[in-house]
Structures are given as structure tokens and as C-alpha cells.
Amino acid sequence: MYVFVYGTLTDPDRVETVLASVPGARYELESGAILEGLRRVEGEYPTLAPGDRVEGRLLAVDERGLEALDRYEGVDRGLYERIAVPIADERGGDGDVWIYVGDPDRLGVTERVDWPDGESLAERVRTYVSRQDVVARRDE
């Protein structure tokens, strides 16, 4: 499965640090990618917000790797939510890629981030993603 990364995990050394210690985890930091429909905003850690586009990379991981990324991103602590978005793959395959979207309030983002109304951050992001045709593409 793929994860679109746009912050510290675009660095191969950081990926190695996070995933190499997970017994049996398989992973590969792949090509550059673009996520259309969302933009990067800065806080204590970067996150995504409604907007234009953001450049990043695709990280191929197995289930163990994905669990390690969830821990790294603080999903269990409510710092980030893991959300599926479509990937348009010119190589002939379509599917989903995971993205991590951080809670702007918990990450100290100072600019206004306008997600649609909803009960939770995950619900608001999913609503936006479905309404705005957010898509990841390989940047080749």
C-alpha cells in the first residue's frame, strides 16, 4: 500500500529511522508525487489544509510499516488522522493512497484552516476529499 508523505518522511534517513526497527516491515521510499486539492501548512509539524496542491513522495509500506507510521504520526494521540484518497496512476492502476492530516489546533497552525463542518477532523477531511476530487499523482 502507498502513503503520500510531505514532511519529515520525505527524508530517506528519517524513513529508515522510523521503519527499520520494525521487525519484518517492508518499505520503499518511491518517486515524487503531487497531491492535488490540498496544500501544506506549517505549525509545530506540517499538516494539510484545503487548497491548491502539495509536492511530496510516495512511500510503499506493508501493514507493519503502516502501523509504525501511525505511531510516528501520533494517530492514537489525535495529532493526525490517516485518510484514504484516490491515486491516479498512469501505469494503469487506480486505487487509494493514505495521507496523514494533522489537527491544526493541536499542531499550532496559526493560519485559518477551513474544513467542512463535521463531528471530527477525520469526518471533515473525508467530506472535503470526496467533494473536491482530491487525488494523488506520481510526479514523473
The 8 nearest C-alpha neighbors of each residue, nearest first, counted from 0:
[[1, 59, 60, 61, 2, 96, 62, 97],
 [2, 0, 59, 96, 58, 57, 60, 97],
 [1, 3, 97, 58, 96, 57, 98, 4],
 [2, 4, 57, 98, 56, 97, 58, 96],
 [5, 3, 56, 55, 8, 9, 6, 2],
 [4, 6, 55, 9, 54, 56, 3, 8],
 [7, 5, 8, 9, 4, 45, 55, 44],
 [6, 8, 9, 10, 13, 5, 4, 14],
 [9, 7, 10, 6, 14, 4, 13, 5],
 [8, 10, 7, 6, 4, 5, 56, 11],
 [9, 11, 8, 13, 12, 7, 14, 6],
 [12, 10, 14, 13, 15, 9, 28, 8],
 [13, 11, 15, 14, 10, 16, 8, 17],
 [14, 12, 16, 15, 10, 11, 8, 17],
 [15, 13, 11, 17, 16, 12, 8, 18],
 [14, 16, 12, 19, 13, 18, 17, 11],
 [17, 15, 13, 14, 18, 19, 12, 20],
 [18, 16, 14, 15, 13, 19, 20, 67],
 [17, 19, 15, 20, 21, 16, 14, 64],
 [20, 18, 15, 21, 16, 17, 24, 22],
 [19, 21, 18, 22, 17, 16, 15, 24],
 [22, 20, 18, 24, 19, 23, 63, 64],
 [23, 21, 24, 20, 19, 63, 18, 25],
 [22, 24, 21, 25, 63, 64, 19, 20],
 [25, 23, 64, 63, 21, 22, 61, 26],
 [26, 24, 61, 60, 23, 64, 27, 63],
 [25, 27, 60, 59, 24, 61, 64, 28],
 [26, 28, 59, 58, 29, 60, 25, 57],
 [29, 27, 58, 57, 59, 26, 11, 30],
 [30, 28, 57, 58, 27, 56, 31, 59],
 [31, 29, 56, 57, 32, 137, 28, 138],
 [30, 32, 56, 138, 55, 137, 57, 29],
 [33, 31, 137, 138, 56, 55, 136, 54],
 [32, 34, 54, 136, 135, 53, 55, 138],
 [33, 35, 135, 53, 52, 134, 54, 136],
 [36, 34, 52, 134, 133, 37, 135, 33],
 [35, 37, 133, 51, 52, 50, 49, 34],
 [38, 36, 50, 49, 52, 51, 48, 35],
 [37, 39, 52, 53, 50, 48, 47, 51],
 [38, 40, 47, 46, 53, 48, 45, 41],
 [41, 39, 46, 45, 47, 38, 48, 42],
 [42, 40, 45, 108, 44, 46, 39, 43],
 [41, 43, 108, 107, 44, 106, 45, 40],
 [42, 44, 106, 107, 45, 41, 108, 105],
 [45, 43, 42, 106, 41, 46, 6, 107],
 [46, 44, 41, 42, 40, 6, 39, 43],
 [47, 45, 101, 40, 100, 39, 41, 44],
 [48, 46, 39, 38, 100, 40, 37, 101],
 [47, 49, 38, 37, 112, 50, 39, 40],
 [50, 48, 37, 38, 36, 114, 113, 47],
 [51, 49, 37, 38, 36, 48, 52, 35],
 [50, 52, 36, 37, 38, 35, 53, 49],
 [53, 51, 35, 38, 37, 36, 34, 50],
 [52, 54, 38, 34, 33, 39, 37, 55],
 [55, 53, 33, 32, 34, 5, 52, 56],
 [54, 56, 5, 32, 4, 31, 33, 53],
 [57, 55, 31, 32, 4, 30, 3, 9],
 [56, 58, 3, 29, 2, 30, 32, 4],
 [57, 59, 28, 2, 1, 29, 27, 60],
 [60, 58, 1, 27, 26, 0, 28, 2],
 [61, 59, 26, 64, 0, 25, 65, 1],
 [60, 62, 64, 63, 25, 65, 0, 24],
 [61, 63, 65, 64, 66, 60, 24, 0],
 [64, 62, 66, 24, 65, 61, 67, 21],
 [63, 65, 67, 61, 60, 24, 66, 62],
 [64, 66, 68, 62, 67, 63, 60, 69],
 [65, 67, 69, 63, 64, 68, 62, 70],
 [68, 66, 64, 70, 65, 69, 71, 63],
 [67, 69, 71, 65, 70, 66, 72, 64],
 [70, 68, 66, 72, 74, 67, 71, 73],
 [71, 69, 67, 73, 68, 72, 74, 66],
 [70, 72, 68, 69, 73, 67, 17, 74],
 [73, 71, 69, 70, 74, 68, 79, 78],
 [74, 72, 76, 70, 78, 75, 71, 79],
 [73, 75, 79, 77, 69, 76, 72, 80],
 [74, 76, 73, 77, 70, 69, 78, 79],
 [77, 75, 73, 74, 78, 79, 70, 72],
 [76, 78, 74, 79, 75, 73, 80, 102],
 [79, 77, 73, 101, 76, 102, 74, 105],
 [80, 78, 101, 74, 100, 77, 99, 73],
 [79, 81, 100, 99, 74, 121, 82, 101],
 [80, 82, 99, 98, 97, 100, 79, 83],
 [81, 83, 98, 97, 80, 99, 84, 125],
 [84, 82, 97, 96, 95, 98, 85, 81],
 [85, 83, 95, 96, 134, 97, 86, 82],
 [86, 84, 95, 134, 94, 96, 135, 87],
 [85, 87, 135, 95, 134, 94, 136, 96],
 [88, 86, 136, 93, 135, 89, 85, 134],
 [87, 89, 90, 92, 93, 91, 86, 136],
 [88, 90, 91, 87, 92, 137, 136, 93],
 [91, 89, 88, 92, 93, 87, 137, 136],
 [90, 92, 89, 88, 93, 87, 94, 86],
 [93, 91, 88, 90, 94, 89, 87, 86],
 [92, 94, 87, 88, 86, 91, 95, 85],
 [93, 95, 86, 85, 92, 96, 87, 88],
 [96, 94, 85, 86, 84, 83, 97, 93],
 [95, 97, 1, 2, 84, 83, 86, 85],
 [98, 96, 2, 83, 82, 3, 1, 84],
 [99, 97, 82, 3, 81, 2, 83, 100],
 [98, 100, 81, 80, 79, 82, 101, 97],
 [101, 99, 79, 80, 47, 46, 98, 81],
 [102, 100, 79, 46, 78, 103, 80, 99],
 [101, 103, 105, 104, 78, 79, 106, 100],
 [104, 102, 108, 106, 105, 101, 107, 112],
 [105, 103, 107, 106, 102, 108, 109, 101],
 [104, 106, 102, 103, 107, 78, 101, 108],
 [107, 105, 103, 43, 42, 104, 108, 44],
 [106, 108, 42, 104, 105, 43, 109, 103],
 [109, 107, 42, 103, 106, 110, 41, 104],
 [110, 108, 107, 111, 42, 103, 41, 104],
 [111, 109, 108, 112, 40, 41, 103, 42],
 [110, 112, 113, 109, 108, 103, 48, 114],
 [113, 111, 48, 114, 110, 49, 103, 108],
 [114, 112, 111, 115, 49, 48, 116, 123],
 [113, 115, 123, 112, 124, 116, 127, 49],
 [116, 114, 123, 127, 117, 113, 126, 124],
 [117, 115, 123, 114, 118, 122, 126, 119],
 [118, 116, 123, 119, 122, 115, 120, 126],
 [117, 119, 122, 120, 116, 123, 121, 115],
 [120, 118, 122, 121, 117, 123, 124, 116],
 [119, 121, 123, 122, 124, 102, 118, 117],
 [120, 122, 124, 119, 123, 80, 125, 82],
 [123, 121, 125, 119, 120, 124, 117, 126],
 [122, 124, 117, 120, 126, 115, 121, 125],
 [125, 123, 127, 121, 126, 122, 128, 120],
 [126, 124, 128, 122, 127, 123, 121, 129],
 [127, 125, 123, 129, 124, 128, 122, 130],
 [126, 128, 124, 130, 125, 129, 131, 123],
 [129, 127, 125, 133, 131, 126, 130, 132],
 [128, 130, 126, 127, 132, 131, 125, 133],
 [131, 129, 127, 128, 132, 126, 133, 125],
 [130, 132, 128, 133, 129, 127, 36, 126],
 [133, 131, 129, 130, 128, 134, 36, 127],
 [132, 134, 36, 128, 35, 131, 84, 129],
 [135, 133, 85, 35, 86, 34, 84, 132],
 [134, 136, 34, 86, 33, 35, 87, 85],
 [137, 135, 33, 87, 32, 86, 138, 88],
 [136, 138, 32, 139, 31, 33, 88, 30],
 [139, 137, 32, 31, 33, 136, 30, 56],
 [138, 137, 31, 30, 32, 136, 89, 33]]
